[in-house]
Amino acid sequence: MKFLNEKMGVLIRFPILWSMVLLMLLSSCGSSSQGHKKQNQHPETKLGWQLGAQAYTFKKFTFTEAVSKIASCDLQFVEAYPQQEIGGGIQEKMDYHMSENSRVYLKQLLKEHNVRWLVYGVIKAKDAPEWRKIFEFAKGMGIETITCEPDVAMLDEISKLCEEFDIRAAIHNHASPSYYWNPETVLAAIEGKSNKIGVAADIGHWVRSGLDPVESLKKLEGKVYHLHFKDLNEKDSKSAHDVHWGTGVNNIAAVINELKRQKFRGMIAAEYEYNWDNNVEDVRISVENFRKILVESNH
């Protein structure tokens, strides 16, 4: 008690010191409050999910514009695709040929919008030297996962590159009759390969192909590293189009519950391929719906 009284006496005699202590306490409380607020607003973070967007959603715009749109939807992660123009006065595209100045620009752009570039794709490359260049580029940009649709003959090479660069490769599925449309085909292709090779599950293309997204996820348990998230207006139809998540036929609540059951960890990318000229509000509403469904599933 005597020790405590002495310390309090010091603080009273030196008001500046007392102010510093108060500021530290307030800062600590504020930091804790901010963390709690973020978890409430972004409930997916508790599960290790990184909710973001595939920049292809905004393919009619430059990547610079896409990043701004993604941030406006309360998202902090992006999957870039190589054919998009960088923008911001730069004529180059988002591929591994870009100049060092463009790479510096992109890092600053993302920092300003508080968006992380986690995933790159969907990638197709012609040979082993090109795959190496892509992995080198990804490593330099801090990319964690490359989504791809490689030639099966290239999978052994990609497996080695995954280990060398410590980057995951996730095989993406387009709708049938594309080669990887069926989960069983993907599983057969990656059998015996690096554990860093898995799946980028496009649940919209599964539904277009007549597959059930929950059953498909179950078949791929342990290998789902990334998702292209969608909800569609009809099943088993190549002409089906995106609708706000939770309002279509993809059974979004069941998909979320299956991902939780599998203890999925990774990025979930909104890829809204409809209303191309003005779909920011569609993405924003979908993201709100996703978070609401996720919270309700916890009760």
VOPAGU-2260 file (C-alpha; in pm, 1 decimal, decimal comma):
REM VOPAGU-2260
SITE   aa  ch    i         X         Y         Z
SITE  MET   A    0       0,0       0,0       0,0
SITE  LYS   A    1     286,4     233,7      85,8
SITE  PHE   A    2     443,6     158,3    -254,5
SITE  LEU   A    3     116,3     241,6    -433,6
SITE  ASN   A    4      75,0     569,7    -243,2
SITE  GLU   A    5     428,8     669,8    -334,8
SITE  LYS   A    6     365,1     601,3    -705,4
SITE  MET   A    7      39,2     798,4    -699,9
SITE  GLY   A    8     223,3    1082,8    -533,5
SITE  VAL   A    9     474,5    1089,7    -818,3
SITE  LEU   A   10     194,9    1105,0   -1075,8
SITE  ILE   A   11      18,9    1388,6    -893,3
SITE  ARG   A   12     340,5    1592,4    -866,9
SITE  PHE   A   13     415,9    1544,1   -1236,1
SITE  PRO   A   14      94,6    1608,7   -1433,8
SITE  ILE   A   15     262,3    1541,3   -1772,3
SITE  LEU   A   16     347,0    1190,0   -1659,6
SITE  TRP   A   17     -10,3    1142,1   -1541,8
SITE  SER   A   18    -140,3    1254,8   -1884,3
SITE  MET   A   19      83,7    1003,7   -2056,6
SITE  VAL   A   20     -51,8     720,6   -1840,9
SITE  LEU   A   21    -411,1     823,6   -1918,9
SITE  LEU   A   22    -337,4     835,1   -2293,3
SITE  MET   A   23    -187,8     485,9   -2281,4
SITE  LEU   A   24    -492,6     348,8   -2100,5
SITE  LEU   A   25    -734,6     515,5   -2342,5
SITE  SER   A   26    -536,3     393,7   -2641,1
SITE  SER   A   27    -545,8      38,8   -2509,1
SITE  CYS   A   28    -921,2      54,2   -2458,1
SITE  GLY   A   29    -970,6     208,2   -2804,4
SITE  SER   A   30    -764,3     -61,7   -2970,9
SITE  SER   A   31    -962,4    -333,5   -2796,7
SITE  SER   A   32   -1288,5    -163,2   -2892,2
SITE  GLN   A   33   -1182,5    -134,3   -3257,7
SITE  GLY   A   34   -1090,9    -502,2   -3270,2
SITE  HIS   A   35   -1427,5    -598,6   -3121,7
SITE  LYS   A   36   -1606,8    -365,8   -3364,3
SITE  LYS   A   37   -1427,3    -519,7   -3664,1
SITE  GLN   A   38   -1520,2    -871,9   -3551,6
SITE  ASN   A   39   -1884,5    -764,6   -3525,1
SITE  GLN   A   40   -1883,5    -598,1   -3866,9
SITE  HIS   A   41   -1669,3    -869,3   -4030,1
SITE  PRO   A   42   -1775,9   -1189,5   -3851,4
SITE  GLU   A   43   -1591,8   -1401,6   -4109,4
SITE  THR   A   44   -1256,3   -1299,0   -3961,7
SITE  LYS   A   45   -1322,8   -1518,0   -3654,5
SITE  LEU   A   46   -1323,1   -1820,1   -3886,4
SITE  GLY   A   47   -1004,8   -1728,3   -4070,5
SITE  TRP   A   48   -1202,0   -1627,8   -4380,6
SITE  GLN   A   49   -1087,6   -1338,2   -4597,0
SITE  LEU   A   50   -1391,6   -1198,1   -4772,8
SITE  GLY   A   51   -1293,2   -1003,2   -5083,1
SITE  ALA   A   52   -1358,1    -978,4   -5455,1
SITE  GLN   A   53   -1226,2   -1108,9   -5783,8
SITE  ALA   A   54   -1139,6    -795,7   -5981,4
SITE  TYR   A   55   -1306,2    -958,9   -6284,1
SITE  THR   A   56   -1632,7    -844,2   -6123,6
SITE  PHE   A   57   -1529,7    -498,6   -6245,5
SITE  LYS   A   58   -1378,4    -606,7   -6577,7
SITE  LYS   A   59   -1518,5    -300,9   -6756,6
SITE  PHE   A   60   -1295,2     -81,7   -6542,9
SITE  THR   A   61    -924,4     -60,7   -6468,5
SITE  PHE   A   62    -769,6    -235,4   -6170,7
SITE  THR   A   63    -720,2     105,4   -6010,2
SITE  GLU   A   64   -1094,0     168,2   -6031,7
SITE  ALA   A   65   -1172,5    -188,3   -5924,8
SITE  VAL   A   66    -974,5    -152,6   -5601,8
SITE  SER   A   67   -1170,9     159,4   -5511,6
SITE  LYS   A   68   -1499,7     -18,6   -5582,8
SITE  ILE   A   69   -1395,6    -321,8   -5376,3
SITE  ALA   A   70   -1305,2    -102,5   -5078,8
SITE  SER   A   71   -1641,7      76,4   -5107,7
SITE  CYS   A   72   -1813,7    -262,1   -5056,9
SITE  ASP   A   73   -1644,3    -298,5   -4715,4
SITE  LEU   A   74   -1400,9    -558,9   -4848,1
SITE  GLN   A   75   -1027,2    -571,2   -4780,5
SITE  PHE   A   76    -897,4    -843,8   -5013,8
SITE  VAL   A   77    -862,2    -876,6   -5388,5
SITE  GLU   A   78    -795,8   -1149,0   -5642,6
SITE  ALA   A   79    -647,1    -981,1   -5950,1
SITE  TYR   A   80    -662,0   -1126,0   -6299,1
SITE  PRO   A   81    -384,7   -1072,2   -6556,6
SITE  GLN   A   82    -585,7    -928,1   -6848,1
SITE  GLN   A   83    -709,7    -616,1   -6666,5
SITE  GLU   A   84    -548,6    -279,2   -6740,3
SITE  ILE   A   85    -373,4    -125,5   -6440,1
SITE  GLY   A   86    -508,8     226,9   -6494,6
SITE  GLY   A   87    -405,1     535,9   -6302,1
SITE  GLY   A   88    -226,9     661,2   -6611,7
SITE  ILE   A   89     -47,2     328,8   -6666,4
SITE  GLN   A   90    -111,2     146,5   -6994,3
SITE  GLU   A   91      22,6    -191,4   -6879,5
SITE  LYS   A   92    -188,1    -488,3   -6771,2
SITE  MET   A   93    -195,5    -690,7   -6451,0
SITE  ASP   A   94      41,9    -959,7   -6575,5
SITE  TYR   A   95     397,0   -1059,0   -6489,1
SITE  HIS   A   96     540,3    -847,2   -6772,7
SITE  MET   A   97     462,8    -521,8   -6588,7
SITE  SER   A   98     745,8    -280,6   -6509,0
SITE  GLU   A   99     896,1    -227,1   -6165,7
SITE  ASN   A  100     734,4     118,4   -6154,3
SITE  SER   A  101     393,9     -41,8   -6202,8
SITE  ARG   A  102     459,7    -286,4   -5921,4
SITE  VAL   A  103     552,6      -0,5   -5687,9
SITE  TYR   A  104     238,1     188,0   -5794,4
SITE  LEU   A  105      15,4    -112,5   -5721,8
SITE  LYS   A  106     159,4    -167,2   -5377,0
SITE  GLN   A  107      95,6     198,0   -5290,0
SITE  LEU   A  108    -255,1     187,9   -5440,8
SITE  LEU   A  109    -350,9    -114,2   -5233,4
SITE  LYS   A  110    -204,5      36,7   -4918,6
SITE  GLU   A  111    -404,2     357,5   -4966,2
SITE  HIS   A  112    -729,6     161,6   -4994,0
SITE  ASN   A  113    -642,8     -85,9   -4716,1
SITE  VAL   A  114    -682,2    -376,7   -4959,7
SITE  ARG   A  115    -450,0    -679,3   -4973,4
SITE  TRP   A  116    -371,8    -860,4   -5296,6
SITE  LEU   A  117    -393,2   -1221,0   -5177,9
SITE  VAL   A  118    -480,5   -1420,4   -5488,6
SITE  TYR   A  119    -388,9   -1405,5   -5858,8
SITE  GLY   A  120    -577,1   -1568,9   -6143,0
SITE  VAL   A  121    -726,4   -1740,7   -6321,3
SITE  ILE   A  122    -387,8   -1823,0   -6477,6
SITE  LYS   A  123    -309,7   -2028,0   -6786,4
SITE  ALA   A  124      51,1   -2061,2   -6904,0
SITE  LYS   A  125     206,1   -2234,2   -7202,3
SITE  ASP   A  126     516,1   -2398,8   -7054,3
SITE  ALA   A  127     740,3   -2447,7   -6749,9
SITE  PRO   A  128     948,4   -2127,2   -6798,9
SITE  GLU   A  129     631,4   -1916,4   -6807,8
SITE  TRP   A  130     493,3   -2084,5   -6496,0
SITE  ARG   A  131     821,1   -2002,6   -6318,5
SITE  LYS   A  132     793,4   -1635,5   -6416,5
SITE  ILE   A  133     438,7   -1626,4   -6282,4
SITE  PHE   A  134     545,8   -1774,2   -5948,9
SITE  GLU   A  135     839,0   -1530,2   -5928,5
SITE  PHE   A  136     602,8   -1240,8   -5993,3
SITE  ALA   A  137     353,7   -1367,1   -5734,2
SITE  LYS   A  138     624,6   -1402,0   -5471,1
SITE  GLY   A  139     744,7   -1048,1   -5533,4
SITE  MET   A  140     392,3    -908,2   -5493,3
SITE  GLY   A  141     316,3   -1097,8   -5172,5
SITE  ILE   A  142      52,2   -1317,9   -5336,3
SITE  GLU   A  143     -38,2   -1629,7   -5135,8
SITE  THR   A  144    -245,3   -1828,0   -5386,4
SITE  ILE   A  145    -249,0   -1863,0   -5765,1
SITE  THR   A  146    -580,7   -1974,2   -5911,7
SITE  CYS   A  147    -528,2   -2161,6   -6235,0
SITE  GLU   A  148    -653,0   -2402,4   -6498,9
SITE  PRO   A  149    -327,6   -2569,0   -6602,3
SITE  ASP   A  150    -264,1   -2836,8   -6857,2
SITE  VAL   A  151    -255,0   -3165,7   -6663,7
SITE  ALA   A  152      94,9   -3227,9   -6801,8
SITE  MET   A  153     215,0   -2917,0   -6614,5
SITE  LEU   A  154      94,9   -3023,2   -6269,3
SITE  ASP   A  155     420,9   -3190,6   -6166,7
SITE  GLU   A  156     610,0   -2868,9   -6252,3
SITE  ILE   A  157     353,9   -2654,4   -6070,1
SITE  SER   A  158     379,5   -2886,3   -5769,9
SITE  LYS   A  159     755,6   -2822,7   -5752,4
SITE  LEU   A  160     707,9   -2447,5   -5789,1
SITE  CYS   A  161     452,3   -2444,0   -5506,0
SITE  GLU   A  162     710,8   -2597,9   -5275,3
SITE  GLU   A  163     997,7   -2379,9   -5396,1
SITE  PHE   A  164     810,2   -2049,1   -5362,9
SITE  ASP   A  165     578,3   -2148,0   -5074,8
SITE  ILE   A  166     273,7   -2040,9   -5276,0
SITE  ARG   A  167     -47,8   -2236,8   -5311,6
SITE  ALA   A  168    -198,4   -2326,3   -5649,3
SITE  ALA   A  169    -576,5   -2364,5   -5655,4
SITE  ILE   A  170    -735,9   -2526,7   -5959,3
SITE  HIS   A  171   -1042,6   -2337,8   -6078,4
SITE  ASN   A  172   -1349,5   -2490,1   -6240,7
SITE  HIS   A  173   -1540,6   -2333,1   -6524,4
SITE  ALA   A  174   -1874,1   -2484,8   -6624,2
SITE  SER   A  175   -1898,1   -2808,0   -6820,9
SITE  PRO   A  176   -1763,0   -2911,3   -7062,5
SITE  SER   A  177   -1439,4   -2743,6   -6941,7
SITE  TYR   A  178   -1180,8   -2996,4   -6823,7
SITE  TYR   A  179   -1199,6   -2931,0   -6447,8
SITE  TRP   A  180   -1577,6   -2881,7   -6419,3
SITE  ASN   A  181   -1624,4   -3198,6   -6211,5
SITE  PRO   A  182   -1469,0   -3219,5   -5860,8
SITE  GLU   A  183   -1371,6   -3582,0   -5915,7
SITE  THR   A  184   -1161,2   -3485,3   -6218,1
SITE  VAL   A  185    -977,0   -3227,1   -6008,6
SITE  LEU   A  186    -912,3   -3475,9   -5728,5
SITE  ALA   A  187    -768,1   -3726,8   -5973,4
SITE  ALA   A  188    -545,7   -3460,0   -6129,8
SITE  ILE   A  189    -390,2   -3342,7   -5801,9
SITE  GLU   A  190    -349,3   -3684,9   -5641,4
SITE  GLY   A  191      10,0   -3736,1   -5530,7
SITE  LYS   A  192     102,2   -3372,3   -5587,0
SITE  SER   A  193     219,3   -3112,9   -5334,7
SITE  ASN   A  194     -18,2   -3039,1   -5047,4
SITE  LYS   A  195       2,3   -2679,0   -5165,9
SITE  ILE   A  196    -207,5   -2772,3   -5471,2
SITE  GLY   A  197    -579,9   -2758,8   -5405,9
SITE  VAL   A  198    -902,7   -2618,9   -5542,7
SITE  ALA   A  199   -1049,9   -2277,3   -5621,5
SITE  ALA   A  200   -1416,3   -2370,2   -5602,4
SITE  ASP   A  201   -1646,9   -2167,7   -5826,0
SITE  ILE   A  202   -1984,9   -2256,2   -5680,3
SITE  GLY   A  203   -2167,9   -2068,2   -5955,2
SITE  HIS   A  204   -2016,1   -2278,2   -6232,4
SITE  TRP   A  205   -2097,9   -2593,6   -6035,2
SITE  VAL   A  206   -2464,5   -2493,4   -6026,0
SITE  ARG   A  207   -2458,7   -2404,9   -6397,7
SITE  SER   A  208   -2322,1   -2755,5   -6459,0
SITE  GLY   A  209   -2601,3   -2922,3   -6263,3
SITE  LEU   A  210   -2387,8   -2995,6   -5953,9
SITE  ASP   A  211   -2485,5   -2934,5   -5594,2
SITE  PRO   A  212   -2232,8   -2694,2   -5438,0
SITE  VAL   A  213   -2253,8   -2846,5   -5089,2
SITE  GLU   A  214   -2201,8   -3201,9   -5215,1
SITE  SER   A  215   -1916,2   -3082,4   -5436,1
SITE  LEU   A  216   -1748,1   -2913,8   -5139,9
SITE  LYS   A  217   -1784,0   -3235,5   -4939,5
SITE  LYS   A  218   -1605,2   -3432,5   -5211,9
SITE  LEU   A  219   -1317,8   -3182,3   -5199,0
SITE  GLU   A  220   -1289,5   -3162,2   -4821,1
SITE  GLY   A  221    -941,1   -3059,7   -4713,2
SITE  LYS   A  222    -849,2   -2936,2   -5061,0
SITE  VAL   A  223   -1060,8   -2620,6   -5087,9
SITE  TYR   A  224    -814,6   -2331,3   -5071,0
SITE  HIS   A  225   -1017,6   -2053,8   -5233,5
SITE  LEU   A  226   -1370,5   -1979,1   -5355,3
SITE  HIS   A  227   -1540,0   -1776,8   -5625,1
SITE  PHE   A  228   -1865,1   -1700,1   -5447,4
SITE  LYS   A  229   -2191,9   -1658,6   -5637,7
SITE  ASP   A  230   -2564,2   -1708,0   -5620,2
SITE  LEU   A  231   -2762,7   -1773,6   -5939,5
SITE  ASN   A  232   -3121,0   -1730,3   -6052,8
SITE  GLU   A  233   -3161,3   -2088,1   -6181,8
SITE  LYS   A  234   -3002,5   -2432,7   -6169,9
SITE  ASP   A  235   -2843,0   -2641,2   -6443,8
SITE  SER   A  236   -2846,9   -2362,1   -6698,8
SITE  LYS   A  237   -2555,7   -2205,3   -6885,0
SITE  SER   A  238   -2759,7   -1885,4   -6917,8
SITE  ALA   A  239   -2812,4   -1850,0   -6541,3
SITE  HIS   A  240   -2699,5   -1514,6   -6404,6
SITE  ASP   A  241   -2585,9   -1376,9   -6070,3
SITE  VAL   A  242   -2831,6   -1249,9   -5810,9
SITE  HIS   A  243   -2780,5   -1110,6   -5462,2
SITE  TRP   A  244   -2636,9   -1378,2   -5235,4
SITE  GLY   A  245   -2901,4   -1560,9   -5038,8
SITE  THR   A  246   -3180,4   -1483,1   -5289,6
SITE  GLY   A  247   -3101,1   -1747,4   -5553,3
SITE  VAL   A  248   -3071,4   -2125,1   -5590,8
SITE  ASN   A  249   -2717,2   -2185,8   -5458,0
SITE  ASN   A  250   -2827,8   -2246,7   -5097,6
SITE  ILE   A  251   -2576,7   -1998,3   -4959,4
SITE  ALA   A  252   -2660,9   -2074,9   -4595,1
SITE  ALA   A  253   -2580,9   -2444,3   -4646,9
SITE  VAL   A  254   -2258,8   -2358,7   -4831,3
SITE  ILE   A  255   -2150,0   -2137,7   -4541,1
SITE  ASN   A  256   -2230,3   -2412,6   -4291,0
SITE  GLU   A  257   -2032,9   -2667,8   -4491,4
SITE  LEU   A  258   -1729,7   -2437,3   -4504,9
SITE  LYS   A  259   -1756,6   -2394,8   -4128,2
SITE  ARG   A  260   -1780,3   -2771,1   -4079,1
SITE  GLN   A  261   -1468,4   -2823,7   -4289,7
SITE  LYS   A  262   -1286,6   -2550,3   -4094,4
SITE  PHE   A  263   -1205,2   -2380,9   -4424,0
SITE  ARG   A  264    -934,0   -2114,7   -4411,0
SITE  GLY   A  265    -875,9   -1882,8   -4703,9
SITE  MET   A  266   -1019,7   -1616,3   -4928,7
SITE  ILE   A  267   -1380,4   -1606,2   -5043,3
SITE  ALA   A  268   -1394,9   -1388,3   -5354,7
SITE  ALA   A  269   -1713,1   -1223,1   -5474,6
SITE  GLU   A  270   -1733,5   -1267,9   -5850,5
SITE  TYR   A  271   -2050,4   -1094,9   -5964,2
SITE  GLU   A  272   -2081,8   -1150,0   -6337,6
SITE  TYR   A  273   -2396,3    -953,0   -6410,6
SITE  ASN   A  274   -2506,4    -589,3   -6440,5
SITE  TRP   A  275   -2146,5    -526,6   -6547,4
SITE  ASP   A  276   -2170,5    -148,3   -6583,9
SITE  ASN   A  277   -2304,1     -80,2   -6237,2
SITE  ASN   A  278   -2275,8    -378,9   -6002,2
SITE  VAL   A  279   -2109,1    -220,2   -5698,0
SITE  GLU   A  280   -2440,3    -208,1   -5513,9
SITE  ASP   A  281   -2505,4    -573,3   -5603,7
SITE  VAL   A  282   -2174,0    -672,9   -5447,3
SITE  ARG   A  283   -2231,4    -454,3   -5142,0
SITE  ILE   A  284   -2576,3    -605,8   -5077,6
SITE  SER   A  285   -2439,1    -958,1   -5133,4
SITE  VAL   A  286   -2162,4    -897,7   -4880,0
SITE  GLU   A  287   -2413,1    -766,6   -4625,5
SITE  ASN   A  288   -2632,6   -1072,6   -4685,2
SITE  PHE   A  289   -2334,5   -1305,6   -4644,4
SITE  ARG   A  290   -2239,4   -1156,2   -4309,4
SITE  LYS   A  291   -2599,2   -1161,4   -4190,0
SITE  ILE   A  292   -2639,5   -1529,9   -4284,7
SITE  LEU   A  293   -2308,5   -1610,9   -4116,4
SITE  VAL   A  294   -2412,7   -1442,4   -3791,7
SITE  GLU   A  295   -2752,3   -1615,6   -3797,1
SITE  SER   A  296   -2581,0   -1952,1   -3847,6
SITE  ASN   A  297   -2396,4   -1900,3   -3519,7
SITE  HIS   A  298   -2720,6   -1880,6   -3319,0
